[in-house]
Amino acid sequence: MNTLLSESASPQPGSGGNVSPGQALTIRGGRPLTGRVEVKGAKNLATKAMVAALLGGTESVLRDVPDISDVHVVRSLLEVHGVTVEDDGEGVLRLDPSGAVSAHFEEIDAHAGASRIPILFCGPLLHLLGQAFIPDLGGCRIGDRPIDFHLDALRAFGATVEKLPSGIRLSAPAEGLTGADIELPYPSVGATEQVLLTAVRAKGTTELRNAAIEPEIMDLIAVLQKMGAIISYEPNRVIFIEGVDSLRGYDHRCIFDRNEAASWACAALATDGDIFVGGAKQQEMLTFLNVFRKAGGDFDIAEDGIRFRRGGPLKPVVVETDVHPGFMTDWQQPLIVALTQAEGTSIVHETVYENRLGFTRALVQMGADIVVHPEGIASADRRVPRRELEQAAVINGPTPLHGADVVVPDLRGGYSYVIAALTAEGTSTVRNVDIIRRGYEKFLDKLTDVGADFDVVG
């Protein structure tokens, strides 16, 4: 019987809903996960669309918004800037920017917490108020996430950037921001979002080369187009934005969260379970589904979601993470847990973040045979260009996992620890689970829905 905290009460901004800081899960593993879970809007779209509402002259309506702590953080930041946010409790937010004002550093810093989302407020605030301030940025401890791409882009639009001990102050020239010719050194999702949110109101045309083209980016473009923006893109990662004088509010339903869908799929694969992920769609998950099938998984595509399960013994695979349309870095961590149960040697090349394989130390503690190569592994079969920061994990299996006491390091790694604990024989304690609520709505309720056996401690 699960000891489960109620999720019916509305969480405070940044609280993480049903999981509070310092809480842990005691998990009794060794049983397949079976059942149905529903995924709502993508964390990586909902939070950015909320920021986009600042650009509108009228109220915006955002639907299928997940009840996660990152959304609460953005809501708090919008509210300290004078935006009125109404939540109907069913995943629909109404955002009215008519009262937008400048916020004090202390307010921004208090509400931002560990989130990196404040950097995306810069473009809209520079258009709206002529100035913006962001505190030191936090985020998951998965490697350096320099904001130089963001700052260089804002400078290209004409913004003045002043670095202070407490953060960064930005100001727009008296005549406003102007369109720019920008080429990103790397197709960064965050920097692409920054350019989009800034260019739509800048005078003239912006050409962005080497842009990210993730589905969430395309959905953000759809949001901005609904608001009156003029944006076009080409297959070679080039996006053109023609600045307009004003924008209106939008009414938009978020794209589903493909990262959460992939996480539940990997949980089914690792535990030999059978999970139907409601709301998941094939098109946005093509690359993941191919790897899932190669690893021995099977799936059925339905109108309202995807059913995930094993199709036989798990098989080793070689995976290289990459920007879309490649295999997402957010997918490799839960997949690695499943690969510990595959017969043979798998290799996961992590090319996006330099420290994202650190979570495997806990899996080794639980009995996994994983060796991390801190400088990656060269191979004639590699398709993704090597990067100086890359690492590689070699996973030998199958290895039975056993219970352990582990501490969540980051969002996806934390979910992976939960999968490992559910796969393992015996009892595990997974600590610092509040981080998981940054990106997984009603996480504990969903664990209950698929038959997980756990207690909440603390």
N, C-alpha and C positions, 0 to 999 in steps of 0.2 A: 504494500500500500504506500503510495507516495505521500509525503508530507509536503504540501504545495501551498505557497503563499497566494493569496487572492490577487488576480489581475484585473478585477473589475474597477477598482479605484483609479482615478486619474493620477498618473505620476507627476511629481514636481519636475520642472525643467531640469534635464540632465540627470535625473535620478535613476534612469534605466528601468523604470516600470516595476516589474515584479522581482527584480534582483537589485539589492542595494550593495554598496561597497563593503567589502569584507566578508560577504557571504560565500559559502562553499556548497558544493553538491557532494553528497555521499552516494556513489553509484554502484549498484550491484549488477555486474555485467554478465556476458555469456549467453544472452538470449537474443533472437532475431527481433528487429524492429519492424512492425507491421502496422499499417493503418494509413490514414490520409491526413495531410497537412495542407494548409492554404498559404500561398505566398502573395503578398500585396505588392505595392509599388517599390521600385528599386531605391535603396538608400542613396545611390549615386546619381539619381535623377531628382528625387523628391526634394532633397535639401537645396539643390541648385535652382530648381524651379521656384522654390520659396524665395530665394534671393532675387530671382528675375522679377518677382512681383514688385520690387522696389522701383522698377523702371516704368511701370504702368501708371497711367493717369486715372484709372478707375480700378474698382475691386477685381481681384483675381480669385478663381475657384480652382482648387487642386484636389483631385479625387484619388482614392486608393492610396492615401498617405499612410505609411507604416507607423505604428506606435513604437518607435525606438528612440533611444536617448539622443542620437544625432539630430533627429527632427526636433526634439525638445530644446536642444541647444540653439538651433537656428531660429526657432520660434522666439526664444528669449532674446536673442540678439536683435531680431526684427522689432520686438516690442520695446527694447531700450532705445531703439531708433525711432520710436513713435508710430510704428505700423500696428494697426489693430488686427489681431488674429482671432478668429472664431473657429472653434472645433466642434463639430456636431457629434463627436464620439463614435462615428462610424467611418472614419477615415477621410472625411471631407473637411478641408480647411478653406476659410474665406479670409483673404488678406487684403486689407485696405491701407494703401500707402499714403493717403492724403495728408496725414499728420506727421509725416517723416521729419525728423530733426536730427541734429548732431548729438552723439552720445559721448559721455565722459569716459576717459580711459578706464577708470575704476569699474564702471558698469560693464564695459566690453570685456575686460579681463576676468571679471567675476563670473560672467555667463559663458564665456568661450570655453573655459576649462582646458581640456586636452585637445579640443577640436581644432582642425586647421581651416575650417570653413570661413573664418573672418577674412581671409585673404580675398575671397571671391566677392566680398561686399565692396571692394575698392572701386571698381569701375562704376557700378550703379551710384554709389555715394558721391563720387567725383562729379558725375553728371547732375545729381540731385542737389548736392550741397556745396560742391566745389572743393571738398576736403574729405579725408578719411583717415582713420587711425586703426592700426592692428597691433595687438600685443604680441609677445613672443609666442610662436606657434607650437602646439603639441602634436598629438597623434600617436598612432601605434608605434611601438619600438621595433620597427622592422628595417631600419636603415635610414640614412640621411635622406631627407626630402627637401633639397634646397629650393628656396622660393625665388631664386634668381631669374628663372624663366618668366615668372609672374612680373617681377619688378622691371625686367628689361622690356617686356611688352608694354607695361604702363608708361614707361619712359618714352617708348616709341610713339605713343599717343599724345605725348606732350606733358605728362604728369611730372611733377617734381617729387622726388623721393628723398626723405630725410630719415636716416637711421638714428634712433635714440636709444639710450640704455633700457627704456621700458618697452620699446617696440618700434614701429615704423609710422611716420607721419607722411601723408601724401596730399598734394594740392594740385588743382587744375589751373591752367592759365586763365586769365580774365576772359579770353575769347572762347574758351572751352576746349575740349579734346578734339583732335583731328585724326582722320583715318591714317593708317600706317601700312607699310610693307614689312611683314614679319615672317621670318623663317625660324621655326623652333629647332634647337639642336637635337631634340628627341620628341617623338609624338606624345607628349605629356597630356594626359586627360585634363588635369587641373589647369595647365597653362592654356589649353584650347578653350576651356570654359571661360577663363579670364578674358581672352580675346573676344569671344562671342558676346559676353555680357558688357564689354566696354565698347566694342565697335558698332553695335547697333544704334547707338545715339551719338557717335562721333561724326564730325563733319567730313564728308567725302567717303571714299571707298577704302576698305581694308582688304588686303590680300594676305591670307595666312597659309603658309606652306609647311609641309611636314606635320599637318594637324592630326590629332587623334580622331578616329572615326567610329568609336565604340557605339553600340546601340543607344546608350544613355546620352551620348553627344547628339545623335540624330534626333532623339526625343526632345532634348533641350532646344535644338534648332526648330523643331515643330512648335514648341511653346512660344519661342520668340517670333516665329512667323505669324502665329495667331495674334500676337500683340501688335503686329503691323511692321515687323522687321522684314528686310529684303536680304535673303541669304541663299546662296547657291554653292554647290560643291561639285568637285570633279573626282574621278576615280583615283587620281594620283595624289591624294591627301591635300588638295588645295581647296580652301574655302574662301569665297568672296562675300563680303558684307558691305552693303551700301547703307550708310548712315541715314537715319531719318530724324525729323525734328521732334517727334513725340511718339509715344507708344500707349496703348490701352491695356486694360487687364485681359486675362485669358480665362478660359474654362477648359481644363485638361485632365485627362486620366493618365496616371503614371504608367510607364512601361513596367512589366513585372520584374522582380528581383532575381536575375539569373544566377547571381552568386549564392543566394539562399537555396534556390532550386537545386543547384549542383551540390551543395553541401548535404541536403537530404538524400540526394541520389547516392552520394558516397557513403552515407550512413547505412543505406540499404545494402550496398555492395560489401562493406566491411563486416556487417553483422549477419550476412546471409538472410536479409530481410526482404520486405516487399512493401514499398511506400509509394502511394499515389500523391504527386505534388500538384495540387490544384492551382491553376493560374499559370503554370509553366507552358512555354510555347517552343516549338521545334526550331523555328527559323533563327532565333537569337542564340540557340544552344547547339548549333550544328557541329562546331569544333569539339565541344565537350562530349556530345553524344557519340562521335566517332571514337574518341579515346575510351569512353565508357564501354563501348562494345568490344574494342580491341582487348580491354582488360578482363573480359569475360562477363560483362554486364549485359542485361537485356532490358528493353523498354518498349512500351506501347504508347503511341501517340493518340490522344483523345482530343475531342473538341475543347474540353475544359481543363486539360492538364496532361501530365505524363506519368505513367506508372514505371517505377524503377525496381529492378530485382537482379539477381544473378541468373546467368544463362547456362551455368556449368562451373567447373573449376576456374578460379581466377588465374589470369595469365600475366606474365611480366610485360611491361611496355617501356618505351623510351619517350619521354616528353620534354619539350622545350617550351618554356613560358615565353609569351610575346604579347605585344599590343594587338588589339583586334585587327584582323580576324583570327589571330593566333590563339593559343591556349592561354587563358587568363592566369595571371599569377595568383589570384584569389582562389583558383580551383585546385592548385597543386597540393596545398596542405591537407585538406580532407582526403584527397586521392591517395596521398602517401600512406595514410593509415590503412586504407583498403589494400594497397600494394604490399604491405607487410604480410598479407595472407595469400599472396600470389605465389605460384610455384616457379622459382627461377629468380633472375636478377633484373630489376627494373632500375632505370636511371631517370632522374628528374633534373633537368638543367634549368636553374632559376636565373633568368637574364634581366629581370626588371628591378628587383630590390636586392641589395647586397647582403642583408642579414635575415632573410625570410626562412632560412632553413635551420635557424637556431632552435626552433621548437622541437626538432627531432631528438634533442637530448633527452627529453622526457619520454619519448617513445622508446628509446634505447633502455631507459630505466624500467620500462614496462616489459622488456623482453625482445624488442625489435632489433634486427640486425641492419643498422643503417650507418653508413660511413659518409661524412660530408667532406667534399673536396673544396676547400675555401677559395681556390682560384679557378674552379670549374674544370671541365674535362674537354680537351680538344678531340674532335672526331671528324673523319672525312664525310660522315653521314649528316653532319649538322646542317640545318637549313636556316636557323636564326643566326645572324652575325654575332660573333663573340663580343662581349663587353668586359671592360676591365673589372667591373664590380661583381661579375657573375660567380655563382657557386653551383655545385652539383651534389646531389644525394644519390648514393648507390644503395638500393634496398634489396637485401637477399631474403627470400621467403620460401615457404611459409614459416613463420615463427609464432608460436602461441604467445599471446600477451597475458600478463598478470596484473592484478591491481597494484596501484601505487598512489602516493600522495604528490600531486603536481600543482603548479601555480600557473594560471593563464598568463601568457606573455603579450598577446595581442588578439584582435578580433577573430581572424580565421584560424590562427593557431589554437585559440581557446576552444572554438567549436571542435577542432580536430582532437583536442584532448578529451572532450566529452565522447566523441565517437570511439576513440581508443578505449576509454573506460567502459563503454557499453559493449565493446568487442571482447574485452579481457575477461578472463575467469577471475572470480573473487571480487573484492570490494575496493573501490578507488575513492579518493577524495580529490576533487578538483576545486581549487581555491581561486579567488579573485574573479568570479564568474560574472561580475557586473559588466566587465568589458564586452562580453558576448552580446549584451542587450544593445550595444551601439548599432548592431546591424541585423539582429534577429528578433522579430516581433513575437511577443507571447511565447518566448522560447520554452519555458517550463511547461506551459499548457500543451505545446506541440509535442514535447517529449512524452508527456502523459498519453497523448492521442495515439502515439505509435508504440505504446507498451513499455516504455523505459521504466526501470525500477530504481528510484532514487529518493533521497530526502534532502531538504534544504537545511543547511546548518548556519546559524548565526543570523 
